[in-house]
Amino acid sequence: MSAPLPLALRSRFQRLIEEGLSGRAAALRLKLSPATGARWAHQVRTKGHAKPDPQGPPRGKGKLAPYREFLEELIAQDPDITLFELRDALAEAEGVRVHHSSIANLLSRLGFTYK
């Protein structure tokens, strides 16, 4: 997914809408597509701003979120445990089957390193 358009452009667009231009007219003035103008104008009317929404899935709602404490406890017991051992322990204790890279992603977000 590409990066959202700059906030400066969005604020200029919002000012044009607040001055009374339609979304299409404001978009054409700023050299945006009419579809983007309609979308942003709707957002300005409903939310009061044209800021971009957060991209990606919400944080902390992944498959492994409920098992975070379990994984941290295993690491506290054995700091040299491997990802494959963590994966197998999770499958055995909780019945959850995940790829070892998913565990690595969770652990890196929690501040653990493999060095």
HELIX and SHEET records of a PDB file:
HELIX    1   1 LEU A    7  GLU A   18  1                                  12    
HELIX    2   2 GLY A   23  ARG A   29  1                                   7    
HELIX    3   3 PRO A   34  LYS A   47  1                                  14    
HELIX    4   4 ALA A   65  TYR A   67  5                                   3    
HELIX    5   5 ARG A   68  GLN A   77  1                                  10    
HELIX    6   6 LEU A   83  GLU A   94  1                                  12    
HELIX    7   7 HIS A  100  ARG A  109  1                                  10    
END                                                                             
